[in-house]
Amino acid sequence: MTPPQIWIDATEPSAGRQLWGMTLVERQVREMALRGGVHFRIYVTPQTAERAAAVRPDLHRLYQVEIETVEVAAGCDMFSQLYRADGGLILLAGDAVYDGRVLDYLMDRGSGHAVMEEARGALFLAPEEAEQLAVQAGKWSEALAWAMDHQNTCSTADLDPYVAALRLHMPAYIYHLHAEESAKTLDHLMYKRTFKGAIDGVARYGYYHLVRWITRRLASGTSAPNAYTVLSVLCVWGASPLIAWGHVGAGIATAWCGVILDSVDGKLARLRLHLSDAMGDFEHVAAMPGLGLWFLATGWYLSEGQLFAGQTVALGTWFLMSLFLADKICSGLFVKWVGRELFDYRPVDAFFHLIAARRNVALLLLTVGALCDELETSFYALVAWMAATFVFHLARFVWVVLSLRAREEEGS
């Protein structure tokens, strides 16, 4: 199937605004390139040409796209040229930020469909529809009114609020950034949109602003997010031998570096649309055992290498590892059977996840113990809290599965 052309109306000054290292227009180019878009036409005016047509140095290295910049006197001139469209055409407003679900919807449904929110929208036009719109519209309000009468239209509120890739609920949006408007709200919305699933209290209230500050500094550069992924994995794994050999402070500091870099790399990749499925899979597989290795390393240090001697700390270590693995199995089976993550299935699950014995909370407990010279006490506290976490998750697992089966039986 021939990919559609993408025309972007960059005749408004805010189309050239920079957010997280790139203009709104380039963000749309990257979003559509991820969905198979190749041929782009950007309409600019003499006033917007310099900023709106600017792209980052890595754009053409990452995406095989062809971009044609057309200078017009005003936005209405772009609409008047729609009759020149050759094949399917997606029409976007350069002064807006589109939720990925809006673009996915259009690509899935094809021509004859539109999504809109207030003053802006996205239209997928067949050649004959483009010819009609060229005659009947000279601005976005008229184009959206035409779409309401001639296309299958929906609003962003009609799209699924659940983002499967990020495992969270968030309404879809088309954010129209006015020229005189502060971009602070949109900046915050885009950053919030990078979080993957329910997050713990340490990430939300601890290093949230630190990660945001680091990500902002890196967003304008050209360093690949994959580099920070590799550094993150090295730090996560490197913390274990340091702790085991008695360098507890250095090991915990290295672990925190790994955790923070793990947060930075994903946010940087999503905000810059510099995504790599292969590196994401690598990170998931490589970093997943990290927490278990921290547990073993701490137990090794506290037991002086006697993990098989039967002493209390050794037994606690193996009990902690068993609980850790059991909790992983429980959450994994929940995804397989229910199709959703256990951590954010309901508000109560997301709330509990703030304090559950996951990686950040476990690391915080070990950090407090090390700072207070009570590492062994905090280790036992971690064992107890991991047990409580597993019991809660297991109870929720059983409750949800049984409830769903009961509904199925009632329905049949």
C-alpha distance (Angstrom), angle and dihedral (degrees) to the residues before:
residue distance angle dihedral
M1 . . .
T2 3.80 . .
P3 3.81 110.3 .
P4 3.81 114.9 -120.4
Q5 3.76 123.7 -107.4
I6 3.79 114.5 -109.2
W7 3.79 118.9 -141.6
I8 3.78 117.3 -169.2
D9 3.79 122.4 -163.1
A10 3.81 102.6 -141.7
T11 3.81 95.7 162.7
E12 3.82 93.9 111.5
P13 3.85 117.6 84.8
S14 3.81 94.1 -125.2
A15 3.82 90.1 62.4
G16 3.80 86.5 79.7
R17 3.81 95.1 51.4
Q18 3.78 115.0 125.3
L19 3.79 118.2 -128.5
W20 3.79 122.1 173.5
G21 3.78 94.6 -14.9
M22 3.81 102.4 -42.1
T23 3.79 143.6 59.1
L24 3.78 122.6 -96.4
V25 3.81 88.2 -111.8
E26 3.79 94.8 54.3
R27 3.80 89.3 47.2
Q28 3.80 88.6 58.3
V29 3.79 91.3 48.0
R30 3.80 90.8 53.2
E31 3.80 93.5 44.4
M32 3.79 91.4 52.6
A33 3.81 93.2 42.1
L34 3.80 88.3 57.4
R35 3.81 86.5 56.5
G36 3.79 95.5 50.0
G37 3.80 100.9 -86.2
V38 3.81 114.5 151.2
H39 3.81 110.5 158.4
F40 3.80 116.5 61.8
R41 3.78 130.9 177.0
I42 3.80 116.7 -168.1
Y43 3.80 117.5 -163.7
V44 3.79 113.9 -152.2
T45 3.79 137.5 168.2
P46 3.82 125.4 -136.0
Q47 3.80 87.1 -99.1
T48 3.83 96.2 51.7
A49 3.81 101.4 31.8
E50 3.81 99.3 94.0
R51 3.80 97.7 49.0
A52 3.79 103.0 29.5
A53 3.81 95.1 49.6
A54 3.82 94.4 47.6
V55 3.82 115.6 112.6
R56 3.77 134.5 -174.7
P57 3.83 118.4 -98.6
D58 3.80 92.1 -114.5
L59 3.81 97.3 54.3
H60 3.80 98.3 94.0
R61 3.80 91.7 39.3
L62 3.79 90.8 57.8
Y63 3.81 101.2 35.5
Q64 3.78 132.6 37.7
V65 3.80 97.9 -137.8
E66 3.79 136.4 146.5
I67 3.80 114.2 -143.0
E68 3.79 123.9 -168.2
T69 3.80 117.6 -172.1
V70 3.80 115.6 -153.5
E71 3.80 120.4 -169.1
V72 3.80 116.9 -147.1
A73 3.78 134.2 170.9
A74 3.81 95.0 -118.6
G75 3.77 142.7 -7.9
C76 3.78 93.0 -95.0
D77 3.81 88.8 65.8
M78 3.80 89.9 64.3
F79 3.81 91.8 56.3
S80 3.78 90.9 48.6
Q81 3.83 89.6 58.2
L82 3.79 95.3 55.3
Y83 3.79 90.7 100.9
R84 3.82 86.5 71.3
A85 3.81 92.4 66.0
D86 3.79 112.4 124.0
G87 3.79 108.8 -153.2
G88 3.79 127.7 -26.3
L89 3.78 116.5 -4.8
I90 3.81 133.4 -164.2
L91 3.78 113.5 -156.1
L92 3.81 118.4 -155.1
A93 3.81 134.3 177.6
G94 3.78 111.1 -122.8
D95 3.80 92.9 -150.6
A96 3.80 93.0 62.2
V97 3.79 137.3 76.2
Y98 3.81 113.6 -136.6
D99 3.75 124.6 -150.1
G100 3.80 109.2 -125.6
R101 3.80 91.2 -119.4
V102 3.81 89.7 63.8
L103 3.79 91.3 56.8
D104 3.80 92.6 41.8
Y105 3.81 89.7 53.3
L106 3.80 92.5 53.7
M107 3.79 93.8 45.5
D108 3.80 91.0 49.3
R109 3.83 96.2 45.5
G110 3.81 99.4 38.3
S111 3.79 129.9 -157.7
G112 3.77 120.6 -4.5
H113 3.80 93.2 46.0
A114 3.79 133.7 104.2
V115 3.79 138.4 179.2
M116 3.78 121.0 -156.9
E117 3.75 143.2 176.8
E118 3.80 119.9 -172.0
A119 3.83 109.2 -57.7
R120 3.81 100.0 -1.2
G121 3.77 138.3 51.0
A122 3.79 147.6 154.5
L123 3.80 121.7 -108.9
F124 3.79 129.9 -166.0
L125 3.80 105.9 -156.8
A126 3.77 131.3 -167.2
P127 3.85 113.4 -143.9
E128 3.81 92.8 -99.6
E129 3.82 90.7 48.6
A130 3.79 90.5 51.2
E131 3.80 89.8 53.2
Q132 3.80 91.4 51.7
L133 3.81 92.4 47.6
A134 3.81 91.1 50.0
V135 3.79 88.7 62.7
Q136 3.79 100.0 38.8
A137 3.82 105.7 39.6
G138 3.77 135.9 55.6
K139 3.80 99.7 163.5
W140 3.78 140.0 25.0
S141 3.79 97.1 -94.9
E142 3.80 89.7 57.0
A143 3.80 92.4 44.3
L144 3.80 91.5 53.1
A145 3.80 91.8 46.8
W146 3.82 89.2 51.4
A147 3.82 90.6 48.8
M148 3.80 91.2 52.8
D149 3.82 89.2 58.1
H150 3.80 100.7 37.6
Q151 3.83 108.5 27.7
N152 3.78 140.2 51.6
T153 3.77 98.8 -98.3
C154 3.78 134.2 -175.6
S155 3.77 135.5 172.8
T156 3.78 126.3 -120.8
A157 3.81 87.5 -106.4
D158 3.82 88.6 66.1
L159 3.80 93.3 60.6
D160 3.80 122.4 93.9
P161 3.83 108.3 -85.6
Y162 3.82 92.0 -152.6
V163 3.81 114.9 92.7
A164 3.79 104.4 -154.9
A165 3.81 95.4 -169.2
L166 3.81 91.1 55.4
R167 3.80 97.1 31.9
L168 3.79 94.9 -131.5
H169 3.79 143.0 106.0
M170 3.79 116.2 -111.2
P171 3.82 127.8 146.9
A172 3.81 114.6 -114.5
Y173 3.78 115.6 -111.7
I174 3.78 147.7 -170.0
Y175 3.78 104.3 -156.4
H176 3.79 113.9 -159.0
L177 3.81 109.1 -155.2
H178 3.79 110.1 -155.1
A179 3.79 117.2 -147.2
E180 3.79 94.0 -115.7
E181 3.79 95.6 40.5
S182 3.78 125.5 105.8
A183 3.78 112.6 -114.0
K184 3.80 93.0 -145.2
T185 3.81 95.1 103.5
L186 3.79 92.9 48.0
D187 3.79 91.1 44.3
H188 3.81 89.9 55.2
L189 3.80 92.7 44.5
M190 3.80 92.4 52.4
Y191 3.80 92.4 48.2
K192 3.79 92.2 47.9
R193 3.80 88.4 50.3
T194 3.82 89.9 63.5
F195 3.79 95.9 66.1
K196 3.77 113.7 107.2
G197 3.78 113.4 -141.1
A198 3.78 127.9 -38.3
I199 3.79 110.9 -25.2
D200 3.78 130.7 -145.2
G201 3.79 126.2 -113.6
V202 3.80 93.5 -102.4
A203 3.81 92.2 57.4
R204 3.80 93.3 42.6
Y205 3.79 100.5 42.7
G206 3.79 103.8 15.5
Y207 3.79 115.5 48.6
Y208 3.83 99.2 1.5
H209 3.81 93.9 111.7
L210 3.81 93.7 38.8
V211 3.81 91.4 55.3
R212 3.79 90.2 45.5
W213 3.82 90.9 51.4
I214 3.83 92.5 48.7
T215 3.81 92.3 45.4
R216 3.80 91.7 50.5
R217 3.81 91.7 52.4
L218 3.80 91.8 49.1
A219 3.82 96.2 42.4
S220 3.80 94.2 76.5
G221 3.82 92.6 51.0
T222 3.78 129.7 76.8
S223 3.80 100.7 -125.1
A224 3.80 111.2 129.9
P225 3.82 117.7 -112.3
N226 3.81 86.8 -134.7
A227 3.81 89.3 71.1
Y228 3.81 90.5 60.5
T229 3.79 90.0 46.2
V230 3.80 90.6 57.9
L231 3.82 91.4 45.9
S232 3.79 89.8 49.7
V233 3.81 93.1 53.0
L234 3.81 91.4 46.3
C235 3.80 91.0 52.1
V236 3.80 94.0 46.0
W237 3.79 91.6 50.9
G238 3.80 94.9 37.1
A239 3.80 92.2 57.4
S240 3.82 92.7 67.5
P241 3.84 100.1 63.5
L242 3.80 90.2 43.8
I243 3.81 91.6 55.0
A244 3.80 92.9 42.5
W245 3.83 91.5 52.1
G246 3.78 92.4 51.7
H247 3.81 100.5 -98.8
V248 3.79 90.2 119.9
G249 3.80 97.3 156.7
A250 3.80 93.1 49.4
G251 3.80 91.0 44.5
I252 3.80 93.8 51.6
A253 3.82 91.5 45.9
T254 3.82 89.4 50.8
A255 3.80 90.0 49.1
W256 3.82 90.8 52.9
C257 3.81 89.8 50.6
G258 3.79 88.9 53.4
V259 3.80 92.9 48.3
I260 3.79 93.3 49.1
L261 3.81 93.4 45.7
D262 3.80 88.6 48.9
S263 3.79 88.0 58.0
V264 3.80 94.3 43.7
D265 3.82 97.4 50.6
G266 3.80 95.7 55.2
K267 3.79 94.1 45.4
L268 3.78 92.1 46.7
A269 3.81 91.5 49.7
R270 3.82 93.2 49.8
L271 3.80 95.6 43.1
R272 3.80 93.1 47.5
L273 3.82 93.3 36.7
H274 3.78 88.8 -126.9
L275 3.78 96.4 139.3
S276 3.79 130.8 168.6
D277 3.81 120.7 -174.8
A278 3.79 91.1 -169.0
M279 3.81 92.8 54.3
G280 3.80 90.6 45.2
D281 3.80 90.0 55.0
F282 3.80 90.6 46.1
E283 3.79 91.8 51.9
H284 3.80 92.6 48.2
V285 3.80 93.5 50.8
A286 3.81 96.4 39.2
A287 3.81 99.2 43.3
M288 3.81 98.4 40.4
P289 3.85 95.4 80.1
G290 3.82 90.8 47.8
L291 3.79 96.5 92.6
G292 3.80 92.4 48.0
L293 3.79 89.6 51.2
W294 3.82 90.1 52.2
F295 3.80 89.0 54.1
L296 3.80 92.3 49.8
A297 3.79 92.4 45.2
T298 3.81 92.3 50.9
G299 3.80 91.4 47.2
W300 3.81 90.5 48.0
Y301 3.81 91.2 52.1
L302 3.82 95.3 45.5
S303 3.83 92.5 45.9
E304 3.81 91.9 44.1
G305 3.77 90.1 -121.6
Q306 3.81 94.8 -49.4
L307 3.80 99.6 119.5
F308 3.80 91.7 144.4
A309 3.80 96.9 45.4
G310 3.79 96.5 93.8
Q311 3.79 96.4 -121.1
T312 3.81 120.1 144.5
V313 3.80 97.4 -100.3
A314 3.81 91.4 48.7
L315 3.79 92.1 51.1
G316 3.79 89.0 46.9
T317 3.79 90.1 52.8
W318 3.80 94.1 53.7
F319 3.80 91.3 43.2
L320 3.81 89.3 51.9
M321 3.80 91.3 49.3
S322 3.81 90.8 49.5
L323 3.80 91.5 50.9
F324 3.81 90.7 46.7
L325 3.82 92.3 53.1
A326 3.80 93.0 42.6
D327 3.80 90.9 52.5
K328 3.80 90.3 50.1
I329 3.80 91.0 50.9
C330 3.80 91.3 47.5
S331 3.81 93.9 52.2
G332 3.80 91.8 42.9
L333 3.80 93.3 52.6
F334 3.79 90.2 47.8
V335 3.80 90.5 57.5
K336 3.80 90.7 47.6
W337 3.80 95.8 49.1
V338 3.80 102.3 32.6
G339 3.81 100.5 28.9
R340 3.79 93.6 -131.3
E341 3.78 137.3 84.2
L342 3.79 115.8 -94.0
F343 3.81 91.4 -140.6
D344 3.81 95.7 68.5
Y345 3.80 103.9 19.0
R346 3.80 90.9 117.6
P347 3.83 133.0 3.9
V348 3.80 90.1 -99.5
D349 3.81 89.9 57.8
A350 3.80 93.0 49.1
F351 3.81 89.9 47.7
F352 3.79 93.0 50.9
H353 3.80 90.0 47.5
L354 3.81 87.9 65.8
I355 3.81 89.1 71.3
A356 3.81 103.9 19.6
A357 3.80 118.4 126.9
R358 3.77 95.5 -98.9
R359 3.79 126.3 135.3
N360 3.81 101.5 -71.7
V361 3.80 96.0 41.3
A362 3.81 91.0 47.1
L363 3.80 90.8 49.5
L364 3.80 90.5 48.8
L365 3.82 91.1 53.9
L366 3.80 91.2 50.0
T367 3.81 90.6 46.8
V368 3.80 93.1 52.4
G369 3.79 90.0 48.1
A370 3.79 92.5 50.3
L371 3.82 92.9 47.6
C372 3.80 91.8 49.4
D373 3.80 92.7 43.6
E374 3.81 88.0 -118.1
L375 3.79 100.0 110.2
E376 3.79 94.0 142.3
T377 3.80 91.9 51.5
S378 3.78 92.0 49.9
F379 3.82 89.0 46.9
Y380 3.81 91.1 57.5
A381 3.81 89.5 45.2
L382 3.79 87.9 53.9
V383 3.81 90.8 51.8
A384 3.80 90.2 52.4
W385 3.79 93.4 46.7
M386 3.80 92.2 47.6
A387 3.80 87.9 53.6
A388 3.82 90.5 51.0
T389 3.80 90.6 48.1
F390 3.78 92.9 51.5
V391 3.81 92.4 48.0
F392 3.81 91.2 51.0
H393 3.81 93.4 47.7
L394 3.80 92.1 45.6
A395 3.80 91.2 50.0
R396 3.79 91.4 49.2
F397 3.80 90.8 46.5
V398 3.80 92.7 54.0
W399 3.82 93.3 42.4
V400 3.80 95.1 50.3
V401 3.81 95.7 43.9
L402 3.79 93.2 48.0
S403 3.81 91.3 46.3
L404 3.79 92.0 51.5
R405 3.80 91.9 48.5
A406 3.81 90.7 49.4
R407 3.81 90.1 53.3
E408 3.79 91.2 49.1
E409 3.81 90.8 52.1
E410 3.82 91.3 48.4
G411 3.79 90.2 49.5
S412 3.79 92.8 51.0
